[in-house]
Amino acid sequence: MIRDLHTKLVAGEVTAVGLAERYLQAIEKREPEIRAFLTVLGEEALHSAKLVDEQLKRGETIDLLAGIPGAIKDNICMTGVRTTAGSKILDNYIAPYDATVVKKLKAKGVVIVGKTNMDEFAMGSSTESSAYQKTRNPIDTERVPGGSSGGSAAAVAAGEAVWSLGSDTGGSIRQPAAFCGVVGLKPTYGRVSRSGLIAMASSLDQIGPFGMSVEDVAIVFSRIAGADPLDATTAESGNGKLFEEYLTGDIRGLRIGVPKEYFSEQLDSRVRKATLAALERFKSLGATVTEISLPHSTSALPVYYILMPSEVSSNLARFDGIKYGLSINDQKDSAEETSALLETYLDTRRHGFGREVKRRIMLGTYTLSAGYYDAYYKKAQKVRALIRQDFETAFQAVDVIFSPTTPEAAFRFGEKTDDPLRMYLSDIYTVTANLAGVPAISFPIGHIEEVGKQLPVGGQLMGKWFDEETLLRAADAFERRSADAS
Ligand code: GLN
């Protein structure tokens, strides 16, 4: 899609302003129902589009992504733009700087149409924990779009943006991609700068792209990846080749491993069927499929739900009513300054944070406390190392690992809100990649019938550290074969 639009821009068949207007109109039309956006940047988008048109008029060459409308998850900072992370505590926060990914994309001339809705501080799997609104799944508006980057996935699926950025700490790009029938990539830990991403759990967080096709995702990914002096966990990698150049359609001889632990009883039988059919398609493309074992992946969910809240409790300590955003202080003129300060902290956090965020802060404070640190946090770190080792062993025998992205298709609003543990189970196949730091992509592999609706099913490929090119090549080859078949 991006390539086609680029060709039309360069040929003068469309203008960047025309394109921006078209997407802003789509937003106006669809938003009352979908609610994917927290902020729409109409003027800013038209302004960036105008600059691209001027470049074209001067006969300059433009980047493949220049003038192409996209959306950014609302936990990624953009200068001068309200950035809430889906929380009331940042309701009035205007970011004073661009996240590195935003800076890089702006330098390519992209057009940003808005900031997308998300679960509060990226904690959730449905957007139901957003302090502002629930985003609806464009495929079936009675159902959730997935989360936490549900706004970004829905915006692309609803045709309100060509591409978008999300963040993935335990599946927040891949799960909504699967639910909305789009493609989403969680890069290798350290491949994309986190500078300017409002932190959830820093050792797990990564920013990544959504798109309607694998190629679109590769194009955006090429433009955000790379080492950044502002994020010490990033590494220089790759050979300068753009990721879209790896999409040859040829995956003959690719060794695909299928972890037997991922086919447990939680898996919906129809999702299982779609997954097995996808494996047949991979075989027909010349790949080999073998069963493998990731023995510690059965501990991934408990390990994630110990380590993630621990990091959350530490990261979210900065939201205290003094440094950022909301500040509730009714006792400004109180003589007792210390107690006034404490009240400010407590009231701000009590009113500013939602239930899920508070739950995780409490859990994390507990697991990090002196008496329980060894029993929970330290133990979980040890199991995390074993989970990583599972991947090292597996990748001696296979090139990529394939599984369903989620155990079931998009669920209905309210279905899991009363039972956080059921909600957490949505992440059962995705958290492992974050714990191990490996890259993983979700892409549409089929549909299941649900009262007259065709709900998308996502397949997940996980790859070796810094080997996104193989994931993208395999998913793209699959997608081409699907296009041939339909
Ligand atoms: N759904 C998961 C959670 O609630 C994943 C969140 C994420 O990846 N940001 O923690």
Residues whose N, C-alpha, C, O or C-beta is under 5 A from the ligand:
A	BS01	LIG	A122 M123 G124 S125 G147 S148 S167 D168 T169 G170 G171 S172 D427
